[in-house]
Amino acid sequence: DGEQKRDHPEPTGFPKNLKRRVLIAPLPPDDAETLALMQSARAKGFGEIWLRVESDGEEARARLQSAIATGKTLALPVGTVLPWVLKKPNSGNAKMVEDVNIFGETGAKAWAGRRDDLSELKKDPVTREFGMMYQRKREAQSVDWVTPDAALAARRLRPFLALPGLRGAVLTSTVPPGYDGAQQVVNLGTEAIMGYTPALRLACVRATGIDPVDVAGQGNALGVTPRLPFLSDTYSVIAPMANFRLAQNKAFMANLWTELRLTSTTIPVYLDERIADGETRHPFYARWSDPKRVPTLPENTYEESAMRTAAFQASAEPLLASRETPGGLSPGYFWDGWYKKTHAAASNWRGFVVDLSYQSPEQIAGFLKQLPDNAVPDASTKPNSAVKKKGRKLL
């Protein structure tokens, strides 16, 4: 078929020395589907499952509690992914102020003009499924962002973190586009950048002397750039504003840590790599154990070594992740990358996460079906004890 020859083009199981293996999947709507998902995950060698819960309401919390009980019967520990830390509540349980872009638009309004038309993909189910998955991911990165309020965010999180039997929790959507320190927008477009509320503009002017509305990045829909006539260095305004918003976000995270420590929960809490604009080929999850140590965007997000350095700067327990499935790639290319990534996780990280947050139930079932059956590692074995310590600078 002309495809480049790969060393490992067929599906392979996990390396034996990869002791911590986690599956992330959306929380199924009922107990029967939850049981089927967990049984499949267990058969493929996953030792944990983290279920993504889209709502902060009581019904979602009850579903998660039921899933925890199901996991207990299968000896499969259950954690959760809570992807709405800085997102508008869909339960109505909290009143939060939506953030806006340079046009004064909320994320939802801006996304409405950028949503892809998938109608031409109907004749190709595989391509259409991949396109829908990609669109779900981009929409989640773009819509419903709110201004930071640590007390309100913690109030929504506490009931989930306190669920009996929960193994751990992952907090995502902790950094909106524009707040991660990036000085260029590559994937989502400038219209997706948040941080233009009157309150934040005033704070930025007071701190840096710069009004964010005067800073328009390359490719802005306004058709302008930050080349302003009264600035001798045409790009001197970008870095101060990016650093200001990043500092605002880090202050929110520190305050959120303080608020959450007021609860009685002692479960592990994890953060993702916190890249707001697009994604990296080497995502990760890092245990959050210090309010001042959160994952910070490295200059190079394309190299595994650079992402690993950022991960270990944030945590002593980072897990390498994969968010891809063969649907969007040639099978040989995907499975060769899978082999290399799982072995890299076994050698240089504390474990491996297969993140299928945006895949459909059919895509998840199909992917798991392709994986060889695999025994779950002995829980008494210390995970990845042979990991090298070279290059692990901790803040």
N, C-alpha and C positions, 0 to 999 in steps of 0.2 A: 504493500500500500504506500510505499515511499516514505513511511515514517522512520525517523532516525532510530537507529538501534539503541536500546536501553539495556542497562545491566540487569535490572529487576523489573521487567514490564508486567509481571503478573501479581495479583494480590498476595501479600505476605502477612503473617501474624506479627504480634509484638515480639521484640527481642526478649529472651528469657531474663536478662538483667534489667529490663525496664519494669520496675516493681509498682510504680504508681501510674495507673491508667484510668482516665476519667472521660466519660461521655457527657456532653452537654446536648440537651434536646428540649424542645418546648414541652411544657407540662400537658400531657394528654387530657382530653375532656372527660374521661370516665375511667373507672377502675379496671375494666377489661383491657382497654388499650394501654393503660399504664403497666399492667402485669405483662402483657405481650412485649412491650418495649424493654422492660427490665429483664425478662427472661432471655431475650435476644442479646442484650448487652452483656449479661453474665456469661452466656455461652461463648461470646467472642473474646472473653478475657478481660473485660472492664471490671475494675474493682470498686468503682464509685460511679454514681450518676448525679449530675447537677441539673435540675429541672428549671427551665426558664419560665418565670411567672410574669405575665404581661400586665396584670392588674394588681393594685394595692388594696383591693376590697376583701371583705370577709369571705365571700364565696371562693375566691382564688386561694385564700389562706387555708380554708377547709379542704380544698382539693389537694393542696400540698401536704397537709397533715395526713390525709388518707394515703398519699403516695409514700410518705415516710413509713407508714405502717406496712405497706406492701413490700417495700424494700427490706424491711426487717425480716419478713418471712423468707426472703431469698438470700439473706446475708449480703445484701447489696446496700451499702450506706448511701443515703440520699442527702445531697446539698441542694442549694437553689441559686439561681441567677436572678437578680432583681435589677431590671434594665431601665429603671425610671427614677434614679436618684435626683436628676435635674430635669425631669420631664413633667409635663402637666398631668395631674391625676385624672384617671378615667373613672374613678369611683366617686368623685365628688367629696372625698373625705378631707380635703385640704384646699384652701384658696391660695394660689400662687400666681405671681405676676409673670406673664410671658415675656421672654426676651424678644428683641427685634433686630432686623438687619439694617443696612445702611439706608434702605428705602422706607424704614419704619414698618416693615412687614414681619409678621410672625413666621416661624418656620413653616407652618402648615400652608400659609398663603404663598410663600415663596416656592414651596415644593409643588404646589398645584400647577405652576407654570413650567415645571421641568420634568414632570412625570412622563415616562416613556410610553409610547403607544405600542403595545405588544400584539395588536390585532393581526399583523402580518405573520406572526409566528405560529398561528393556530395549526397549520398543516404539519408542523414539526414538533411533536410533543416534548421531546428531550430538550430541544433548544428553548421552547416556550417555558418549560419548568425552570430551566436555568435562568432565563430572563426574568421570570417572576421572582425567583429567589434573590437575584441581584437587586431587583427593584425594591423588595422588602427591606433589604439591608440598607440601601441608599436612603429610603424613606425614614428609617429609624435613625439614621445619622443626621437627618435634616429637620424633622418636625418636633413640635411640642416642647421646645426648650424653654426653661423658666429662669428667672433671675435667682441667684443663690440665696437660700435661707436655710441655714444648717438646722435650726430648731424644728422647722416644719419637715425637712427631709428626714430627720431622725425620728420624728413622731410617726411617720409613715413606715419606716423600716423596723422599728422596735418590735411590733407584734410578730413579724416574720422571724426575726432573729431569735425570738424567745420560744419558738415552737419546740416542743419536746422531741428529742431524737434527731434533730437536724444536725448533719455532719459539718456543714459550713455554708457560707454565703458569699456570693460574688456580687460586688457592686459595680455596675456599668452605667454608662451615660453620666459619668461624673465630670466630663469636660466638654462643653459645647464647641462647635467649630469657631475658631477665633480666639479660644482661650488656652490652647495647648502649647503656645510659644512658637508655632510655625510662622515664618515670615513670608511664605508664599502659599497660595492656594492652588492646588494642582488638580484635584479630583472633583470636588463638590461644586466649585464655582463660588465667586465672591458673594453671590446672593444668599448663600447658605451661612455666611459668617454672621454670628450674633455679637452682641455687645454694644448696641447703639441706643440703649434707653437713656432718657435725660439724666437719670441719676448717675449712670456709669460715665456718660460723657463729661458731666461736671467733675466727677472724681478724677478722671483722666486729665482734664485741663489743669486741675489743681496740682496733680502729682507730676505731670510732664510738660505742661504748657501746650499740649496738643489736643485738639478736638478730634475724636475718631472719624467724624464725617469728612474731615479733610484728608483722610488717608484711604485712597481707593486703590486696590491692588490691580495687577495686570489682568486684563480680560474682564474687567468689571462691565456689567451691562450698561453702565452710564457711558462707556466709551472713553474713560479717562484713566490716567495713571497718577501715581503720587509725585509727578514732576511739577511741583508748585513753584511759581516764580520767585517767591520770597524765601526759599530755602536754598542755600548755597550747595548743600549735598542733597541731591534729588531723592535719595532713599533714606535720609537720616530720620524720617518720621516713622518708618516701619518698625524698626527694632524696639524703640522705646514703647510704642503702643502694644506690640506683641508681648513684651516683657511685663508691661503693666497688667494686661489681662491675665497672663499666666500667674502673676503674683496674687491677683484677686482670687483666682481659682484655688491656688494653694492655701490661701487663708481660709476659704470656704471648707476645704478638705480638713484642715487642722481643727476648725470649729466643729465639723461633723464628727470627727474622732472624739472630741471632748463630749459632745452630746451623747454619742453612742456608748461611751464608757460609763455613763450614768446608769445604764441598764444592768441587769444581772447576768446577761449572756456572756458566756466564755467561749463560744464557738469561734473557729477560725474565720476571718473575713479576708477576702481576696479582692484585688483590683485587676482590671485588664491593662493593656499597654498604654491606654489613654491617648490614642491617636485619633484626633477628631476629624481630620480631612482624609477620607478614603481609608486605606488599610496598608498593611505590610505583609510580606510573604512569610514573616516569622513572628506572628503574634504570641503573646504569653499571658499568663496569669501569675500574679505575685501576691504572697500573703502580706497583708497590711498590718504591720506590728509597731509602727512608729508614725505619729501624726505628721512629722516633717519629711518622711520618706515615702513619696508617691512616685510611680513611674513617670519619668520626664522624657520627652521626645528627643531622641538622638538626631544628629545631623544626617546620618546615613541609616535609613530604615530598610534598606535593601539587603544588607549583609547580616547573616545570622549572628556573627560575632559581635557586631555593634548592638544588636537588640539584646543579646545575652548580657553584655556589659551593663546596659541600661536596666535590665531585669535584676541583676544581682546587686546593683547599686540601690535598688528599691527594697530588696527582700533577700533573705538567705534561703528562701524556698520557692523559687520561680519554676513554673511549669511551662514548657514549650507547647504551643498549640497549633492545630491545623483546622482551617475553616473551609477547606475545599472538598469537593466530591468529584468523581470522574465525569459528571455531566457536562461541565464546561471545558474540559480538557480532553486530549486524546488519552485513552486508557493507559497506554504504555508510559506516557509522560507522567501521568498522575501517580501510578503505582511505583515508578522508579523514585519519584520525589517522596512518596510515602515511606519507602524503605529507608532512604537517607535520613528523613526527618525523625522517624522513630528511633533509629540508631544514634542520631545526634542527641536526642532527648535522653537516651539511656546513658550516654557517656558524659554529657556536659550540663545537664539540667536535673531537676529534682522529680521530673515526671513528665507525662504527656497528656494533653487534653484534645480530644476530638470534638470540636465545637460545631454542632449542626443546628445552631439557633434559628437560622432562617430557611432551612430546608423544609419541604413539605413532609408529612408523615410517609408518603409513598417514596420520596427520595431517601429518607432515613432508613426505611425498611429495606430498600434496594441496596443501599450502601452496606448495611450490616450483613446482608445476605452474601455479599461478595467476600467478606472477610472470612478467613479460615477459623474454625472453632479453635479455642485457645483456653487453656486453664488459667484461672485467676491466680496471681502470685500469692505465696504464703504471706499472710499479713504480719507474721512474726519477723520476717526478714526486713532489715533496715533498708528503706528505699534508696537506690542509687548510691550506695556507700562508696563506690569507686570514683565518684565525680571528682575531677581535678579542681584544685582551688586557684589555679593560675588565672590572673586577670580579674579577680573578684574584689574589686574595691568597694567597700561599704561606706556609705556616708556617715 
